[in-house]
Amino acid sequence: MPKRALISTLGETPSVVTEAIDVLIKDGKKPNEVFLITTTDSNSTESLNLLIEHIESYYDNSITPIPRQLGRSYEDITDIGSVLEFMNICCNKLKEYRDKNYKVYVCIAGGRKTMSALMTLAVQFIGAAEIFHIIITDKDLEKKSNINYIRAIKSNIKELEMILHPKRDKIIIIQMPFIGLFPWLSDIIKKLNNELINNKAVNDLVEMSNLFENSRITETGKLFKKIIGGLEFPPEPCKNKEFLKASQIDHHYNNDIANMANNLINRFSFICGAQPIEWGGSKGVKISDNDITFHWKNRSDVVLGLKLITTAKTNGERNMIKKELENFLNKKK
C-alpha cells in the first residue's frame, strides 16, 4: 500500500488542517505525513506550532507533521521573490512525494488567497491525487477557528478539540478538477530554451499561455522558467561521450584520474566528459557558476579533482546531479 501525504497551506486558521486530516481518515486515506507551508508572521507561526503539537498528540504519533516556513523576510507573499520561493517549495515537495510514489492530497483552505492560487498552480504543474478546499458552514465556529480566539482557550482541551475537529456536517469539501502538466514539463523547458521540439501540442500550449511569442520567451515565460528551473529533474542522456585517457593527463596520479573520470562517464548517462582540475582540499561535489566539480580521495589518501561536462541546463538538474554524485561518494567509503 502506498504511503500518503497531505500538503496544506496554513494561515491563521489551524482548524482547516485538522479538518482535512479527519476527512481523509474518514474516507480511508489517512496520511502518514502532513506538510504544512506558511509564512513567518506571528499568527501563522503560532498556528504552525499549535498544529505540530496537536497532530502528534491527538493522532498518537501516527501522523508526522512537517513544517515549512518561507524565508525570514517573507511575512506575506507580496513580491516576485516570495512567489518564487513559495512555488519552488511547493513544486519540489510535490515532486519529492511523486518520486517516492506517495499518494498526495492537497488542501488549499489555509493561508492567503495568493498561497491557495500558487499551490493550485503547483499541483497543475506536478500533479496530485486530489486538491480540495474546505468551507466552515457554522459562522460561530468559523470565528472561533482563528488563532486569536484559540490562543485564549487552548488550555481548555475539550473546547479546543471541538474547534479543531468539528462534526462533518459543519464543513463542506470542494473537490477541484485539474490536469497535471508533468509529462510535458521537459518539452516545455526545451521550448523556453528556444530548442526545437517535435510536439505541436506543447508548442501551441506554450504560445497560448503567453510564455513564448514571436520566437522569443516572454516575461511570463521567464518567470515560469525560474519556477520550473528549480525542480530537480534528471538531465537528458548525453548524445556523445568523450572518455579521458591517462596519456592526456600531466599528473603523477594520471591513471587514478582517468579511471575515475571514465567510471563516472560510464555510470551516469548525463555525464558526457570530464577535465582534470587542481587537486587538494577536501572531497565532495560543488556547483559554482553552473560548473560541477567532483573531488575524491585515491588509495594514497590524496584528494583529486574533476570538472564534469554534463547535459544539465537548469539549477534543479544540477542539484539532482550533485545529489547523485554525493550518494556515489558516500557508497565509496
C-alpha positions in Angstrom: 0.0 0.0 0.0 1.5 3.4 -1.0 2.2 6.0 1.7 0.0 9.1 1.8 0.8 12.7 2.4 -1.4 15.8 3.0 0.1 19.1 1.8 -1.7 22.1 3.2 -1.3 25.9 3.1 -1.7 27.5 6.5 -2.5 30.9 7.9 -4.4 32.0 11.0 -6.9 29.2 11.0 -5.3 25.9 12.1 -8.6 24.0 12.1 -8.6 23.7 8.3 -5.6 21.3 8.5 -7.1 19.0 11.2 -10.5 19.1 9.3 -8.6 18.0 6.2 -6.9 15.1 8.1 -10.2 14.0 9.6 -11.9 13.9 6.2 -9.1 11.9 4.7 -9.2 9.4 7.6 -13.0 9.0 7.3 -12.5 8.3 3.6 -9.9 5.6 4.3 -7.0 7.9 3.1 -5.2 8.6 6.4 -2.0 10.5 5.7 1.4 9.3 7.0 2.7 12.8 6.8 1.3 16.4 6.8 3.4 19.0 5.1 2.5 22.5 6.4 3.6 25.5 4.5 3.1 29.0 5.8 4.7 32.5 6.2 6.7 33.8 9.1 4.2 36.3 10.6 3.5 35.8 14.3 -0.1 34.4 13.9 0.8 31.9 11.2 3.8 30.8 13.3 1.6 30.3 16.3 -0.9 28.3 14.2 2.0 26.1 12.9 3.4 25.4 16.4 -0.1 24.6 17.7 -0.6 22.1 14.9 2.7 20.4 15.3 2.0 19.7 19.0 -1.7 18.8 18.4 -1.2 16.5 15.4 1.4 14.4 17.2 -0.7 14.0 20.4 -4.2 13.8 19.0 -3.3 11.1 16.4 -1.0 9.2 18.8 2.2 10.0 16.8 0.7 8.1 13.8 0.9 11.2 11.6 4.2 13.1 11.2 3.8 16.9 10.8 6.5 18.5 8.6 6.6 22.3 9.0 8.0 24.7 6.3 8.0 28.4 6.5 9.2 30.9 3.9 12.4 32.8 4.4 12.6 35.1 7.4 11.9 38.2 5.3 8.6 36.9 4.0 5.7 37.5 6.4 3.5 37.6 3.3 3.6 36.8 -0.4 3.8 40.3 -1.9 6.6 40.3 -4.4 8.3 38.1 -7.0 10.9 36.8 -4.6 8.3 35.4 -2.2 6.3 34.0 -5.2 9.3 32.1 -6.5 10.3 30.8 -3.1 6.7 29.6 -2.4 6.4 27.9 -5.8 9.8 26.3 -5.6 8.9 24.8 -2.1 5.5 23.5 -3.3 6.7 22.1 -6.6 9.8 20.4 -5.2 7.7 18.8 -2.3 5.1 17.6 -4.7 7.8 16.1 -7.0 9.6 14.6 -4.0 6.4 12.8 -2.9 5.8 11.8 -6.6 9.3 10.3 -6.8 8.6 8.3 -3.6 5.3 7.0 -5.0 3.2 8.7 -2.3 -0.5 9.4 -2.8 -0.6 13.2 -2.3 -3.7 15.2 -1.2 -3.6 18.9 -1.2 -5.7 21.3 0.9 -5.7 25.0 -0.2 -8.1 26.3 2.5 -5.5 27.8 4.7 -3.4 31.0 4.3 -3.7 33.9 2.0 -5.6 33.7 -1.3 -2.3 34.1 -3.1 -1.0 31.0 -1.4 -4.0 29.0 -2.4 -3.7 30.2 -6.0 0.0 29.4 -6.2 -0.5 26.0 -4.6 -3.2 25.2 -7.2 -0.7 26.2 -10.0 2.0 23.9 -8.4 -0.5 21.0 -8.5 -1.3 21.8 -12.1 2.5 21.6 -12.9 3.4 18.5 -10.9 0.1 16.7 -10.2 -1.5 15.1 -7.1 -4.2 12.6 -6.2 -6.6 15.3 -5.1 -6.8 19.0 -4.4 -9.6 20.4 -2.4 -10.9 23.4 -0.4 -12.8 23.4 2.9 -15.6 25.8 3.9 -16.9 26.0 7.5 -20.6 26.5 7.4 -21.1 27.3 11.1 -20.4 31.1 11.4 -19.8 30.9 15.1 -17.3 28.0 14.7 -15.7 30.0 11.8 -15.0 32.9 14.2 -13.6 30.6 16.9 -11.3 28.8 14.4 -9.0 31.8 14.2 -5.8 31.6 16.2 -6.7 34.9 18.0 -9.6 33.1 19.7 -7.8 29.8 20.1 -4.9 31.5 21.9 -7.2 32.4 24.8 -8.9 28.9 25.2 -6.2 26.4 24.1 -5.8 25.2 27.7 -9.4 24.1 27.5 -8.8 20.8 25.7 -12.4 20.0 25.2 -13.3 23.3 23.5 -10.0 23.2 21.5 -10.9 19.8 20.1 -14.4 20.9 19.3 -12.9 23.7 17.2 -10.2 21.7 15.6 -12.4 18.6 14.9 -15.9 19.8 14.1 -18.7 17.4 13.1 -18.7 16.6 9.4 -22.0 18.4 8.8 -20.4 21.7 9.8 -17.9 21.7 6.9 -18.1 21.5 3.1 -15.4 19.9 1.0 -15.0 21.2 -2.5 -13.0 18.9 -4.8 -11.2 20.8 -7.6 -10.5 19.2 -11.0 -7.2 19.7 -12.7 -4.9 18.2 -15.4 -1.2 17.8 -14.5 1.4 19.1 -16.9 4.2 17.0 -15.5 4.7 14.7 -18.5 5.2 17.8 -20.7 7.4 19.8 -18.4 10.7 18.6 -20.1 9.5 19.7 -23.5 8.1 23.0 -22.1 11.6 23.8 -20.7 13.2 22.9 -24.0 10.8 25.3 -25.8 11.6 28.1 -23.3 15.3 27.5 -24.0 14.4 28.0 -27.7 15.2 24.4 -28.6 13.4 22.7 -31.4 10.7 20.2 -30.2 8.5 18.0 -32.3 5.4 18.3 -30.1 2.8 20.5 -31.7 0.6 20.3 -28.6 3.4 21.7 -26.4 4.3 24.4 -28.9 0.7 25.5 -29.1 0.3 25.4 -25.3 3.4 27.5 -24.6 2.3 30.1 -27.1 -1.3 30.2 -26.0 -0.2 30.6 -22.4 1.8 33.7 -23.3 5.1 32.0 -22.4 6.6 32.3 -25.9 5.8 34.8 -28.6 7.4 35.7 -31.9 10.1 33.1 -31.4 11.1 34.7 -28.1 10.4 33.9 -24.4 8.1 36.4 -22.7 8.4 37.9 -19.3 5.8 35.5 -18.1 7.8 32.7 -19.7 10.9 33.8 -17.8 9.0 33.6 -14.5 7.7 30.2 -15.4 11.2 29.1 -16.3 12.6 30.3 -13.0 10.0 28.2 -11.1 10.4 25.1 -13.1 14.1 25.5 -13.4 14.4 24.9 -9.6 12.8 21.5 -9.9 15.2 18.5 -9.6 14.6 16.7 -12.8 17.1 14.2 -14.2 19.0 15.7 -17.1 18.8 14.2 -20.6 21.3 11.5 -21.6 24.4 12.6 -23.5 24.3 12.2 -27.2 28.0 11.7 -27.3 30.6 10.8 -24.7 34.3 11.6 -24.6 36.4 9.4 -22.4 39.6 10.5 -20.8 43.0 8.9 -21.5 45.7 8.7 -18.8 48.2 9.8 -21.5 46.3 13.1 -21.9 46.8 14.0 -18.2 50.0 15.6 -16.9 49.8 14.4 -13.3 51.5 11.9 -11.0 48.1 10.2 -10.5 47.0 10.3 -14.1 45.8 6.7 -14.1 43.6 7.4 -11.0 42.1 10.5 -12.5 41.4 8.8 -15.9 39.9 5.7 -14.2 37.5 7.9 -12.0 36.5 10.1 -14.9 35.6 7.1 -17.1 33.9 5.4 -14.3 31.6 8.4 -13.8 31.1 8.8 -17.6 30.1 5.1 -17.9 27.9 5.1 -14.7 25.9 8.3 -15.3 24.0 8.9 -18.5 24.1 12.7 -18.1 28.0 13.0 -17.7 29.4 13.4 -21.2 33.1 14.1 -20.3 35.5 15.3 -17.6 38.5 17.5 -17.2 41.2 17.3 -14.5 41.3 20.3 -12.2 43.5 21.5 -9.3 43.9 18.8 -6.7 44.0 19.1 -2.9 41.4 20.4 -0.4 38.5 18.3 0.7 36.5 15.7 -1.2 32.9 16.5 -2.2 30.7 17.8 -5.0 30.3 21.5 -5.7 28.3 23.7 -8.0 29.8 27.0 -9.0 28.8 29.3 -11.9 26.9 26.4 -13.4 30.1 24.2 -13.2 30.0 20.9 -11.3 33.3 19.8 -9.7 34.0 16.4 -8.2 36.7 15.7 -5.6 37.6 12.3 -4.1 40.5 10.6 -2.3 42.5 8.0 -4.0 44.1 5.0 -2.3 47.1 7.2 -1.3 44.7 9.5 0.5 45.3 12.3 -2.0 42.4 14.5 -3.0 42.0 14.6 -6.8 39.5 16.6 -8.8 37.5 16.7 -12.0 35.3 19.3 -13.7 32.4 17.4 -15.2 30.8 18.1 -18.5 27.0 17.3 -18.2 23.7 17.9 -20.0 22.3 19.9 -17.1 20.7 23.1 -18.2 18.8 24.2 -15.0 19.7 24.7 -11.3 17.3 21.8 -10.5 19.1 19.4 -12.9 22.5 20.5 -11.4 21.2 19.9 -7.9 20.0 16.4 -8.9 23.4 15.6 -10.3 25.0 16.8 -7.1 22.9 14.5 -5.0 23.5 11.5 -7.3 27.3 12.1 -7.1 27.2 12.6 -3.3 25.4 9.3 -3.0 28.1 7.7 -5.2 30.9 9.2 -3.0 29.2 8.0 0.2 29.0 4.5 -1.1 32.7 4.5 -1.8 33.5 5.0 1.9 
